[in-house]
Amino acid sequence: MSKKSRRKPVAIPASAEPPVKQVLKQSNQVKAAKPAGRRQDKHRPARPAVLAAATVLCAAVFLTGGSLAAAGNYAQQAGAQLQAGNAQQGLADLQKAVTYNPFNADYHGELARVYLATGQPRQALAEALQTAARSERLADARALLAQAYLANGKYEEAVAHARRAVELAPYQINWYETLAAVYAGAGRGELQAGQKDAARRHLTEALQVPAMIQARVNGLGAEEKRLWKDAPMLAVTPHLQLYLGEAEYMLGQQPQAEKDLQAASGDNQAKGEALTWLAVLKHKQGKEAEAQKLLQQADAVNKGYTNMYSQLVKTPVL
């Protein structure tokens, strides 16, 4: 059994796959019928129509190759800009890459992620749909669709696509993390909309993800476990603990939420968000001094967590 290694999540991926090849089909040339009683001149020059068709075809090949090259260049520039933190210029370059090569699923996917990161959910969903229509990375495309639907407040669609990503790649832990994140996000959105029953359902489902992972591991034979070497064994990760802690907090399960969030805060990638949620929890408990200390630690990771905290403290709790 072959398992792909897990790709570490990044804020905005800067790489792009090589562009897909364009296939040009030449139409068959139909020979003209010979006039009766006349011999065909072997040295007869080509007709203007044939020359024109050949010229158009050559131009199409040249322009297509030039477009693919331009798309690749803009995608590369976008990656450099995004890595440097220049989101708007990176976005502009990605838009140009898509214009020059609209058939590349990866360009649409990167564009969708930048739209999500810059707070443009409607545009993100449009690009995520374009990605899903073209991509061979089925689980990736479904997970991206889940995130885009979540950002647009379409919670049932988001959950359905996150579940489908797990079904398509059940031995990759990152899709279980995505599923838990979508459940927690959907629960929070429903809570803010006053839909307590729907919120409770989504948040409770988030807590069932570890059992899904364990069931999948239990289904592996001893030989399969022994041969498992291309990816980490399926297990609860710090990112998963982060989303479990968020769901537990919103369900009013503060002791378990604090335990999971503390565990997640020990991971470099999950640290900032985990500390922010811990600050929210301490604020809820009336321990304001502890909340501010945790928020300062989160702020040292990224200044944006202060704004995140001001929004999360308004989140209702069941």
Beta strands, then each sheet from edge to edge (+ up, - down):
end
